[in-house]
Amino acid sequence: MSEVKSGDTVRIHYTGTLSDGSVFDSSQGNDPLEFVVGSGQIIPGLDVALPGMKVGDEKRVEIASEDAYGPHHAEARQAVPRTEIPADIPLEVGLQLQAKNERGEIMPLTVTEITHETVVLDANHPLAGKDLTFEIELVSVN
């Protein structure tokens, strides 16, 4: 049985939890996640945990926020006048919006606060600044 190495295409089942034990994502009941090890397709802390595993191996991986979605950046939060949000968008905290940045790239934003005058938008990844734990099972290696 071959061991995983950088450049291999692998399929894993996983369950990701936060430090309080709550599940933020899981492949259980779905197809396994497929990606190329070492290609940057997944978070760095999970990518480096796979080399050396064999099909059927299971592993618990604890990942610091720096090796997951990075730190939470306060400057990525911005209050914009409520009038700049189209009137047909039903605003509520937690709503996911998209905007184009200066380079024309689509950027996801989360509404984090709403007042009569402003809407606070957060461009941080929802898991930024959080340590993560993954229970993984290697399903296949190609």
N, C-alpha and C positions, 0 to 999 in steps of 0.2 A: 504494500500500500504506500503510495507516494505522500510525502509531506508537502504542505503548502509552502510556496516560495514566491517572491516578488515576481509579478508578471503572469501568475496563474489566474485563470478565471475560476472563481469559487461561487458556491451558493450556500448561504447560511440561513438558519432560522434564528431569530433573536427576540428578546424582550428587553426593552430599555426602561429603567426605573430611575427616579430621582432619589435624593438622599432620604426623603420621607417615606420611600417605598412605593409611591404612586407610579403607575405605569404611564409613560408618555408615548410609547410606540411599541408595536409588536408585529411580527410576521405570522404568528400563530393563526391558523385558519385560512391563511393565504399562501401564495407561492413563496418559496424562499427568495431572499434578496440575492441578486447576482451582480457581481462586480469584479474588476481586475485588481488584484492585490498590488498595492504600491502605486496606483495610478492617480490617487487623490480623489477618487469617486466617493469615498466615505470619510468620516472624521478620522484624523490622524491617530488618535489613541486606540481606536478599534482596528485600524489598518495594520498597526505594528503588532497586534496581539495574535494575528493569524499565522504568520510563518512558523513552520514546525508542527502545526496541527495536522491530523489525519482524518479522513472521512469517519464520521461517527463520534469524534471527540467533542466533548462539551467543555465550556470554560466560562468562568465568571470574570469579567473585566471591569475594573473600576477606573474611570477616566476623569482626571481633573479638568475643570472647565477650559484651561489653556490648551488642552489637547482634544477638546471637543468643539464647541462653537465659539470659543474665545471668551474674553471678559465682556462684561456689560459696559458699554460706553455711554456715559451720560450725555455727551455731545450728539449722540445719534437720536436723541429725543428733541422734538421741536414743536412749539406751540404755533399754530397757524390760525389766522382769522377764520372764524366759522364761515364767513362769506366766500372764502376760497374753495370750500367743499361744495360740489354740485348739490343743489337742493333736492334732487331725486334720490340721493343716497341716504338711506335711513341709518343715521348715526347711532352707534351703541358701543360701549366699551368692549374691546375684544375683536371688533370688526377688522378684517384683513382688507387692506386696500393696496393698490399698486400705483406707483408713480415712476416717471422717467427721470433719471439723474442727468447731470450736465453732459455726460457721454452718450446719452440716448439709451442707456441700459434700464431695463425694468427692475424696480426695487420694491420689495414687499414692505408694507408699513402696517403697524397695528395701532388702532385707536386705543389710547390708554387713559384718556381723561377728556371730559366734555364739559365746557361751561357755556354760558349764554353767548360769550364773545369769542371763545377760542376752542380749538380741538388740538389735543396733544397727540402727535404721531411719533411712533417709535420705530426706527429702522433696524434696531438690534434683532438678531435671531431670537425667537421666543425662548430658546434654551441657552442663550448667552449668559455667562456668569454662573452656570450651574454645573456641579459635578454629576456625572452620569455613571450608572452601572448597567452593564449588558450581560445577560445570560445568552450565550451563543452555542449553537450546534452546527458543526460543519457537515453539510449534506453532500456536497460534491466538489471535486477539483478537476479542472481540465487544463 
